[in-house]
Amino acid sequence: MRYLTSFIILGLLAVFSLSGCSSASRSFNKGETLESDGKFEEAMYSYADAFMKDPEAGTYRIRFFNMREKAAKQRFTQGNQLLAQKEYAAALEEFRASYALDPTQERLKQQVDLAERLKDGQLAYVEGMELEKGNKFKAASRAYAVAVELHPENKEYQAAQARVSGMRISKLAGEELSLKSNKPITLKFKDAMFSTSLPSFRV
């Protein structure tokens, strides 16, 4: 009876092992299909699933790490394309995803920092334009200064800062001129009737 029990246990372990290998194989095959379709990130997760189900299969592990690198590079490329189109917020999301996929690559972190800086500069510039439209030149000048500081090479930001600075100078000069004007002050009075009563003298 004892031998029968042991045989049953060994048989069940073999079944579970085969089941796990079969499931891992399905995940691996799915990963290959996704990879051939250019869906590297989804393929990476399929390879990871295969590796977790069958850790002894070195092929699954290798394919997972290779696909992780490809998925990160794919996100990185998309981020650079968005960066060139000045879609800084969208580029930032791609670079963050890329760095999350492969945090071993420092250049991915550098692109995250760059995109974040450019995004903040763009937001400051947009804020400056709104303030300028409302004739709030002092506040607009501060916003443009932030934009230029975050993106010094941007000619558009530089021009906006110079334009608003010129407006502020002109406005201040106009106010000073009005205060120092030498134009004589004329006062206008309405016609008034005056009656005088003269004393009478008798001779």
trRosetta pair geometry for C-beta under 8 A, 3 or more apart (Angstrom, degrees):
i j d omega theta_ij theta_ji phi_ij phi_ji
1 4 5.6 -54 -153 33 34 114
1 5 6.5 35 151 -21 66 103
2 5 5.8 -52 -152 33 33 112
2 6 6.5 32 152 -17 65 105
3 6 5.7 -54 -149 37 33 112
3 7 6.3 37 152 -22 65 106
4 7 5.6 -55 -149 35 31 113
4 8 6.5 32 152 -21 65 104
5 8 5.8 -54 -151 33 31 111
5 9 6.5 30 153 -18 65 105
6 9 5.7 -54 -148 36 33 111
6 10 6.3 30 155 -16 66 107
7 10 5.8 -56 -147 39 30 110
7 11 6.2 34 152 -22 64 108
8 11 5.6 -56 -149 36 30 115
8 12 6.4 30 154 -19 65 104
9 12 5.8 -54 -149 34 31 109
9 13 6.5 31 153 -18 64 105
10 13 5.7 -53 -148 36 33 112
10 14 6.4 35 153 -21 64 105
11 14 5.7 -55 -152 34 31 113
11 15 6.5 32 151 -20 65 104
12 15 5.6 -52 -149 34 34 113
12 16 6.3 32 154 -17 67 104
13 16 5.8 -54 -146 38 32 109
13 17 6.1 33 153 -21 65 108
14 17 5.6 -54 -146 36 30 113
14 18 6.3 28 156 -16 65 106
15 18 5.9 -57 -148 39 28 108
15 19 6.1 31 152 -22 64 108
16 19 5.5 -54 -146 36 31 115
16 20 6.3 32 154 -20 65 104
17 20 5.8 -53 -149 34 30 110
17 21 6.4 27 153 -15 64 106
18 21 5.6 -54 -146 39 33 111
18 22 6.1 35 153 -22 66 107
19 22 5.7 -55 -148 35 29 112
19 23 6.4 28 154 -17 64 106
20 23 5.8 -55 -147 37 31 109
20 24 6.2 32 153 -19 65 107
20 53 5.3 -172 -173 176 84 91
20 54 6.1 144 138 -72 97 84
21 24 5.6 -53 -144 37 31 112
21 25 6.2 36 154 -23 64 105
21 53 7.8 167 -87 134 24 103
21 54 5.6 78 -108 -92 61 134
22 25 5.6 -52 -149 33 30 114
22 26 6.6 33 151 -21 62 102
23 26 5.7 -51 -152 32 34 112
23 27 6.6 33 151 -16 65 104
23 53 5.3 -123 97 -167 103 155
24 27 5.7 -55 -152 37 34 111
24 28 6.2 35 150 -21 66 107
24 49 7.7 -172 -125 125 60 70
24 50 4.5 97 -169 -154 75 68
24 51 7.7 125 -148 -41 112 16
24 53 3.8 -165 -77 92 94 117
24 54 3.7 -2 -90 -4 176 116
24 57 6.6 150 144 15 143 146
24 60 6.7 -54 178 -84 113 154
25 28 5.5 -53 -146 36 32 113
25 29 6.3 33 155 -19 66 105
25 50 7.3 97 -67 -135 17 112
25 54 8.0 40 -42 -5 65 151
26 29 5.8 -53 -146 36 31 110
26 30 6.4 34 152 -20 63 105
27 30 5.6 -54 -150 35 31 114
27 31 6.4 37 150 -23 64 104
27 46 5.1 -176 180 -173 77 75
27 47 7.4 160 138 -87 97 20
27 49 4.2 -131 -157 98 147 109
27 50 3.9 -169 92 -65 111 82
27 53 6.5 131 18 17 143 138
28 31 5.5 -52 -153 32 33 115
28 32 6.7 35 150 -20 64 101
28 46 7.1 151 -96 143 21 96
28 47 6.6 62 -117 -112 65 62
28 50 4.0 90 -59 -117 82 160
28 57 8.0 -72 -69 122 146 152
28 59 7.7 50 -142 109 142 108
28 60 5.8 -92 -93 -103 118 97
28 63 7.3 89 -143 65 94 156
29 32 5.7 -49 -152 31 35 113
29 33 6.7 36 150 -19 64 102
30 33 5.7 -53 -154 34 35 112
30 34 6.4 32 151 -16 67 107
30 46 4.7 -138 95 -148 99 142
31 34 5.7 -56 -146 40 32 110
31 35 6.1 36 154 -23 66 107
31 43 4.5 97 -162 -162 72 72
31 44 7.6 121 -141 -46 112 12
31 45 8.0 -168 -102 71 100 48
31 46 3.3 -172 -72 97 86 117
31 47 4.3 108 -141 -53 162 75
31 49 8.0 -179 -54 44 116 97
31 50 6.5 -88 -7 -9 136 131
31 63 6.8 105 125 138 142 131
31 67 7.1 -80 -176 -70 116 166
32 35 5.6 -52 -145 35 30 114
32 36 6.5 30 156 -19 64 104
32 43 7.4 104 -60 -143 15 114
33 36 5.9 -56 -152 35 30 109
33 37 6.6 22 151 -13 63 109
34 37 5.7 -62 -151 41 34 109
34 39 4.4 -78 -174 75 88 109
34 40 7.8 158 135 -82 96 17
34 42 4.7 -124 -165 99 145 103
34 43 3.8 -172 96 -73 110 83
34 46 6.0 141 21 6 139 143
35 38 7.8 56 180 -63 32 17
35 39 7.3 -94 -73 62 24 64
35 40 6.5 57 -120 -105 68 58
35 43 4.0 99 -61 -131 77 161
35 67 6.5 -93 -97 -111 116 116
35 70 7.9 60 -137 89 97 157
39 42 4.3 -12 146 38 113 117
39 43 5.8 133 96 -26 74 92
40 43 5.5 -58 -144 39 31 114
40 44 6.3 40 155 -29 65 101
40 67 5.8 -176 -169 -166 81 82
40 70 4.4 -131 -149 115 141 105
40 71 4.1 -168 122 -81 105 70
40 74 5.1 156 40 -12 136 147
41 44 5.6 -46 -153 25 32 116
41 45 7.1 28 151 -14 61 100
41 71 4.2 113 -82 -144 64 124
41 74 7.1 -121 -37 67 92 135
41 75 7.5 71 -67 -48 124 109
41 101 7.2 -92 -116 -105 96 139
42 45 5.9 -53 -156 34 37 109
42 46 6.7 37 148 -18 66 105
43 46 5.6 -55 -151 36 36 113
43 47 6.3 35 153 -17 69 104
43 67 5.1 -130 108 -151 101 140
43 71 7.6 -167 57 -66 88 112
44 47 5.9 -56 -150 38 30 109
44 48 6.3 33 151 -21 64 106
44 64 6.4 87 -158 -152 68 62
44 67 4.0 -174 -89 122 76 113
44 68 5.2 108 -139 -75 131 58
44 70 7.7 -172 -64 61 109 93
44 71 4.9 -54 -27 -26 141 146
44 101 7.5 42 116 -152 173 114
45 48 5.4 -50 -146 35 34 115
45 49 6.4 39 152 -22 64 102
46 49 5.6 -50 -150 32 32 113
46 50 6.6 33 150 -18 64 103
47 50 5.5 -51 -149 36 35 113
47 51 6.3 37 151 -21 66 105
47 60 6.0 171 -170 -167 77 71
47 63 4.6 -138 -139 109 138 101
47 64 4.1 -174 123 -82 114 70
47 67 5.4 137 18 24 148 146
48 51 5.6 -53 -147 36 32 113
48 52 6.4 31 155 -19 65 105
48 64 5.1 104 -74 -132 63 125
49 52 5.9 -54 -147 36 30 109
49 53 6.4 23 156 -14 63 109
50 53 5.9 -62 -149 40 29 107
50 54 6.5 -31 170 37 66 100
50 57 7.3 -64 148 75 97 138
50 60 4.4 -142 114 -137 105 127
50 63 8.0 2 69 70 134 126
50 64 7.8 -161 59 -61 95 107
51 54 7.0 -87 -139 66 22 63
51 55 6.4 55 170 -104 67 54
51 57 7.2 -130 -115 71 56 94
51 60 4.0 177 -80 130 72 113
51 61 5.1 108 -128 -77 126 61
51 64 5.2 -36 -26 -35 145 144
52 55 7.0 10 -135 -66 24 85
54 57 4.5 35 122 1 113 115
54 60 6.3 116 77 1 96 155
55 61 7.7 54 -154 -62 57 115
57 60 4.5 64 99 1 109 110
57 61 7.3 163 98 -10 63 85
58 61 5.5 -56 -155 37 44 113
58 62 6.2 42 152 -20 74 106
59 62 5.8 -57 -148 38 31 110
59 63 6.2 27 157 -17 67 109
60 63 6.0 -58 -147 39 28 108
60 64 6.4 34 153 -26 63 106
61 64 5.7 -53 -152 29 30 115
61 65 6.7 20 156 -11 64 105
62 65 6.2 -60 -152 39 31 104
62 66 6.2 29 154 -16 66 111
63 66 5.6 -55 -143 41 33 113
63 67 6.0 30 159 -18 67 110
64 67 6.0 -63 -148 39 25 106
64 68 6.3 31 153 -26 63 105
65 68 5.5 -45 -145 28 33 116
65 69 6.8 34 155 -17 61 101
66 69 6.0 -57 -159 34 31 110
66 70 6.6 27 148 -15 66 108
67 70 5.4 -53 -146 39 39 113
67 71 6.0 41 155 -22 70 104
68 71 5.8 -53 -145 36 29 111
68 72 6.4 29 156 -18 63 107
68 101 5.9 -180 -167 169 80 93
68 102 5.7 133 148 -76 97 98
69 72 5.9 -55 -148 37 29 110
69 73 6.3 28 154 -18 63 108
69 102 6.1 80 -102 -92 52 150
70 73 5.7 -57 -147 38 31 111
70 74 6.3 36 153 -25 65 104
71 74 5.6 -50 -149 30 31 115
71 75 6.7 29 154 -14 63 103
71 101 5.3 -134 103 -166 107 153
71 102 7.9 150 75 -28 84 107
72 75 5.9 -55 -152 38 32 109
72 76 6.2 36 149 -24 65 109
72 98 4.8 97 -162 -161 70 73
72 99 7.7 97 -146 -67 110 20
72 101 4.1 -165 -79 92 89 121
72 102 3.7 -38 -68 9 163 121
72 105 6.9 137 145 24 146 139
72 108 6.6 -52 180 -92 115 148
73 76 5.3 -53 -145 36 33 117
73 77 6.4 37 155 -22 66 102
73 98 7.7 104 -61 -143 15 113
74 77 5.9 -52 -151 32 29 110
74 78 6.6 27 152 -15 62 106
75 78 5.7 -57 -150 38 33 111
75 79 6.3 38 151 -23 66 106
75 94 5.0 -178 -178 -174 81 80
75 95 7.4 160 140 -87 100 24
75 97 4.8 -132 -153 96 150 104
75 98 3.7 -167 97 -74 117 88
75 101 6.6 138 17 10 143 140
76 79 5.6 -54 -151 33 30 115
76 80 6.6 30 153 -18 64 104
76 94 7.4 158 -89 144 20 101
76 95 6.9 65 -115 -111 61 65
76 98 4.4 110 -61 -139 75 155
76 108 6.2 -91 -94 -109 117 92
76 111 6.9 109 -141 49 89 167
77 80 5.8 -54 -151 34 32 110
77 81 6.6 34 151 -20 64 104
78 81 5.6 -52 -151 34 34 114
78 82 6.5 31 153 -15 66 105
78 94 4.8 -140 96 -145 100 147
79 82 5.8 -57 -149 39 32 108
79 83 6.2 38 150 -25 65 106
79 91 4.7 95 -162 -161 71 72
79 92 7.7 115 -142 -51 110 12
79 94 3.4 -168 -74 97 87 119
79 95 4.3 110 -144 -55 158 78
79 98 6.3 -84 -13 -13 139 138
79 111 6.3 91 122 152 141 134
79 115 6.8 -72 -175 -70 112 149
80 83 5.3 -49 -145 32 34 118
80 84 6.6 37 155 -21 64 101
80 91 7.5 99 -64 -142 16 113
80 111 7.6 -65 -72 -143 81 139
81 84 5.9 -53 -154 32 31 111
81 85 6.7 19 150 -8 62 109
82 85 5.6 -63 -150 44 36 107
82 87 4.2 -80 -171 74 90 110
82 88 7.7 161 136 -79 97 18
82 90 4.7 -125 -162 98 147 103
82 91 3.8 -170 96 -73 111 84
82 94 6.3 140 22 9 138 141
83 86 7.7 36 -179 -78 33 25
83 87 7.4 -88 -66 58 23 67
83 88 6.9 59 -118 -103 63 60
83 91 4.3 102 -62 -132 74 157
83 111 7.9 -96 -58 -162 151 102
83 114 7.8 26 -131 116 140 114
83 115 6.3 -98 -95 -99 109 97
83 118 7.3 84 -142 68 91 162
86 122 7.3 140 -179 -101 95 138
87 90 4.3 -16 147 41 111 117
87 91 5.8 131 95 -28 74 92
88 91 5.5 -55 -142 38 31 114
88 92 6.3 39 156 -28 64 102
88 115 5.7 166 -165 -165 77 74
88 118 4.5 -148 -125 110 135 101
88 119 3.9 -174 129 -80 118 71
88 122 5.3 167 26 2 142 144
89 92 5.7 -49 -153 27 29 115
89 93 7.1 30 150 -18 60 100
89 119 5.2 107 -74 -131 61 123
90 93 5.8 -50 -156 30 37 112
90 94 6.8 35 149 -16 65 104
91 94 5.7 -57 -154 36 36 111
91 95 6.3 31 153 -16 69 107
91 115 4.7 -149 109 -132 103 129
91 118 7.9 -5 70 75 135 130
91 119 7.9 -162 58 -62 96 106
92 95 5.8 -58 -146 39 31 108
92 96 6.2 33 155 -21 66 107
92 112 6.9 78 -150 -146 71 60
92 115 4.0 178 -84 129 72 122
92 116 5.6 98 -124 -72 125 62
92 119 5.5 -23 -38 -38 139 145
93 96 5.7 -54 -146 35 30 112
93 97 6.4 30 155 -17 63 106
94 97 5.8 -56 -150 37 31 111
94 98 6.2 34 151 -23 65 107
95 98 5.4 -50 -145 35 34 116
95 99 6.3 31 157 -16 66 105
95 108 6.5 168 -167 -172 79 72
95 111 4.4 -145 -134 115 132 103
95 112 4.5 -176 130 -80 118 63
95 115 5.2 164 17 9 147 147
96 99 5.9 -56 -146 38 29 107
96 100 6.3 32 153 -21 64 108
96 112 5.7 95 -78 -120 63 112
97 100 5.6 -54 -146 36 31 113
97 101 6.5 33 154 -21 64 105
98 101 5.9 -57 -154 32 29 111
98 102 7.0 -37 168 38 63 92
98 108 5.0 -146 118 -146 104 120
98 111 7.5 -3 71 75 138 133
99 102 7.1 -89 -143 67 27 58
99 103 5.9 57 170 -99 72 65
99 105 7.5 -129 -118 70 65 88
99 108 4.1 166 -87 133 79 116
99 109 5.5 101 -126 -74 136 60
99 111 7.8 -171 -52 61 111 95
99 112 5.5 -27 -20 -45 149 133
100 103 6.9 8 -126 -58 22 94
102 105 5.2 32 122 7 109 109
102 108 6.5 130 81 -15 90 161
103 108 7.6 -119 -115 75 36 132
103 109 7.7 57 -148 -58 69 108
105 108 4.6 76 94 -4 103 109
105 109 7.7 174 103 -6 61 82
106 109 5.5 -53 -160 35 48 112
106 110 6.4 52 145 -24 73 102
107 110 5.3 -48 -149 32 39 118
107 111 6.7 40 152 -19 66 101
108 111 5.9 -54 -154 34 33 110
108 112 6.7 41 145 -23 63 101
109 112 5.4 -48 -153 29 38 118
109 113 6.6 36 151 -17 66 102
110 113 5.8 -53 -152 36 34 110
110 114 6.4 34 150 -19 66 107
111 114 5.4 -50 -142 38 36 114
111 115 6.1 35 159 -18 68 106
112 115 6.2 -59 -147 38 25 106
112 116 6.3 25 155 -19 62 110
113 116 5.8 -57 -147 36 28 112
113 117 6.4 29 155 -19 63 107
114 117 5.9 -58 -152 35 29 110
114 118 6.4 22 156 -13 66 109
115 118 5.8 -56 -144 41 32 109
115 119 6.1 37 155 -24 66 107
116 119 5.7 -52 -146 34 29 114
116 120 6.5 27 156 -16 63 106
117 120 6.0 -57 -150 37 29 108
117 121 6.4 30 152 -19 64 107
117 150 5.2 -173 178 -168 83 95
117 151 7.2 146 136 -64 93 78
118 121 5.5 -52 -147 36 33 114
118 122 6.3 36 154 -21 65 104
118 150 7.1 165 -93 144 29 106
118 151 5.8 75 -119 -83 69 121
119 122 5.7 -55 -151 34 30 112
119 123 6.5 31 151 -18 64 105
120 123 5.6 -52 -148 36 34 113
120 124 6.4 36 152 -20 65 104
120 146 7.9 -90 144 153 95 108
120 150 5.5 -139 91 -139 97 160
121 124 5.7 -54 -149 35 32 112
121 125 6.4 34 152 -21 65 105
121 146 7.3 -166 -120 129 60 74
121 147 4.7 99 -168 -147 75 61
121 148 7.9 141 -148 -29 111 14
121 149 7.8 -160 -107 69 102 59
121 150 3.4 -158 -75 93 102 122
121 151 3.9 115 162 -10 168 109
121 154 7.1 152 149 2 136 150
121 157 7.0 -42 173 -89 109 155
122 125 5.6 -52 -149 34 33 114
122 126 6.5 33 153 -18 65 104
122 147 7.4 96 -73 -133 17 104
122 151 7.7 52 -49 -14 65 148
123 126 5.8 -52 -148 36 32 111
123 127 6.4 34 152 -19 64 106
124 127 5.6 -54 -149 37 32 113
124 128 6.4 37 150 -23 64 105
124 143 5.1 -178 -178 -174 78 76
124 144 7.4 159 140 -88 98 20
124 146 4.1 -129 -153 95 152 112
124 147 4.1 -165 95 -64 111 81
124 150 6.7 130 22 18 140 136
125 128 5.5 -52 -150 33 32 115
125 129 6.7 35 152 -21 64 101
125 143 7.3 154 -91 144 20 98
125 144 6.8 63 -114 -112 63 62
125 147 4.1 95 -62 -120 82 152
125 154 7.9 -79 -75 124 146 152
125 156 7.4 51 -153 114 145 105
125 157 5.5 -91 -97 -102 121 95
125 160 6.8 112 -146 48 91 163
126 129 5.8 -49 -152 30 34 113
126 130 6.8 32 151 -17 63 103
127 130 5.8 -55 -154 35 34 110
127 131 6.4 31 151 -16 67 108
127 143 4.6 -139 97 -147 101 142
128 131 5.7 -57 -147 40 33 110
128 132 6.1 36 154 -23 67 106
128 140 4.7 95 -161 -159 73 71
128 141 7.7 114 -140 -51 111 13
128 143 3.4 -171 -73 99 85 118
128 144 4.3 106 -139 -55 159 76
128 147 6.4 -82 -7 -12 140 135
128 160 6.2 97 120 147 136 135
128 164 7.4 -102 -179 -37 110 158
129 132 5.6 -52 -145 35 31 113
129 133 6.5 36 154 -22 63 102
129 140 7.6 102 -61 -140 14 111
129 160 7.3 -66 -75 -142 79 141
130 133 5.8 -51 -152 31 32 113
130 134 6.8 18 153 -6 62 108
131 134 5.8 -65 -153 45 34 104
131 136 4.4 -83 -172 75 86 109
131 137 7.8 155 137 -81 97 18
131 139 4.6 -127 -159 99 144 103
131 140 3.8 -172 99 -74 111 82
131 143 5.9 142 20 8 141 142
132 135 7.6 39 -178 -78 35 23
132 136 7.3 -96 -72 57 23 65
132 137 6.8 58 -118 -101 66 60
132 140 4.1 102 -63 -132 75 156
132 160 7.6 -109 -47 -167 156 101
132 164 5.9 -102 -104 -95 114 116
136 139 4.4 -11 143 39 112 115
136 140 5.8 132 93 -26 73 93
137 140 5.4 -56 -139 40 32 114
137 141 6.1 39 159 -27 66 103
137 164 5.3 173 -156 -168 85 92
137 167 5.1 -141 -124 102 142 116
137 168 4.8 -179 133 -74 130 85
137 171 6.6 160 34 5 155 150
138 141 5.8 -51 -152 29 27 113
138 142 6.9 26 150 -16 60 102
138 168 6.5 104 -76 -113 64 126
139 142 5.7 -52 -154 33 36 112
139 143 6.5 35 150 -18 66 105
140 143 5.7 -55 -150 37 34 111
140 144 6.2 32 154 -16 68 107
140 164 4.9 -144 108 -135 113 150
141 144 5.8 -54 -145 39 30 110
141 145 6.3 37 152 -26 63 105
141 161 6.7 88 -145 -145 66 70
141 164 4.7 -164 -79 119 79 124
141 165 6.0 102 -124 -74 121 68
141 168 6.2 -10 -50 -36 145 143
142 145 5.5 -52 -150 31 31 116
142 146 6.8 34 151 -20 63 101
143 146 5.8 -52 -156 31 34 112
143 147 6.6 35 147 -19 65 105
144 147 5.4 -51 -149 35 38 115
144 148 6.3 36 153 -18 69 103
144 157 6.3 163 -162 -170 80 76
144 160 4.9 -151 -125 111 130 104
144 161 4.0 177 136 -83 125 78
144 164 6.0 157 7 28 151 140
145 148 5.9 -53 -147 37 31 109
145 149 6.3 34 152 -22 63 107
145 161 6.1 108 -72 -125 56 125
146 149 5.6 -55 -148 35 30 114
146 150 6.4 21 157 -12 65 109
147 150 6.1 -63 -149 41 28 104
147 151 6.4 -34 170 38 66 100
147 154 7.2 -76 151 70 96 140
147 157 4.4 -148 125 -141 113 126
147 160 7.5 5 72 70 145 132
147 161 7.6 -161 64 -55 104 109
148 151 6.9 -84 -133 68 23 63
148 152 6.1 56 172 -108 68 53
148 154 7.2 -135 -112 60 56 98
148 157 4.8 175 -78 134 70 117
148 158 5.9 98 -115 -82 117 62
148 161 5.5 -18 -37 -34 139 151
149 152 7.0 11 -134 -68 19 84
151 154 4.3 36 125 -11 114 122
151 157 6.0 121 80 3 103 157
154 157 4.1 58 98 11 115 112
154 158 6.7 168 96 -13 62 85
155 158 5.5 -56 -149 38 36 114
155 159 6.2 38 155 -22 69 105
156 159 5.9 -53 -148 34 29 110
156 160 6.5 30 154 -19 62 106
157 160 5.8 -55 -150 35 31 112
157 161 6.5 31 154 -18 65 106
158 161 5.9 -57 -151 36 30 110
158 162 6.4 26 154 -15 65 108
159 162 5.8 -57 -147 39 31 109
159 163 6.1 35 154 -24 66 108
160 163 5.6 -53 -145 34 30 114
160 164 6.4 22 160 -12 64 107
161 164 6.2 -60 -147 40 27 103
161 165 6.2 29 155 -21 63 110
162 165 5.7 -56 -146 36 29 114
162 166 6.5 32 155 -20 63 105
163 166 5.9 -58 -157 34 29 111
163 167 6.6 28 149 -19 64 105
164 167 5.4 -49 -148 34 38 114
164 168 6.4 42 152 -22 66 101
165 168 5.7 -51 -150 32 33 113
165 169 6.6 32 152 -18 64 104
166 169 5.7 -53 -148 35 33 110
166 170 6.3 31 154 -17 66 107
167 170 5.7 -56 -147 38 31 111
167 171 6.2 32 155 -21 65 108
168 171 5.7 -56 -147 36 29 111
168 172 6.3 26 156 -16 65 107
169 172 5.9 -57 -146 39 29 108
169 173 6.2 29 155 -20 65 109
170 173 5.7 -55 -145 37 29 111
170 174 6.3 32 155 -21 64 106
171 174 5.8 -55 -151 34 30 112
171 175 6.6 28 153 -17 63 104
172 175 5.8 -54 -150 35 33 110
172 176 6.4 31 153 -17 66 107
173 176 5.7 -56 -148 38 32 111
173 177 6.3 35 153 -23 65 106
174 177 5.7 -52 -146 33 31 113
174 178 6.5 30 156 -19 63 104
175 178 5.9 -56 -152 34 32 109
175 179 6.6 27 153 -16 64 107
176 179 5.8 -59 -151 37 34 109
176 180 6.1 6 160 1 70 114
177 180 6.2 -71 -138 51 28 93
177 181 6.5 59 156 -67 63 83
178 181 5.9 -15 -151 -29 31 117
189 192 6.9 -42 149 -17 116 108
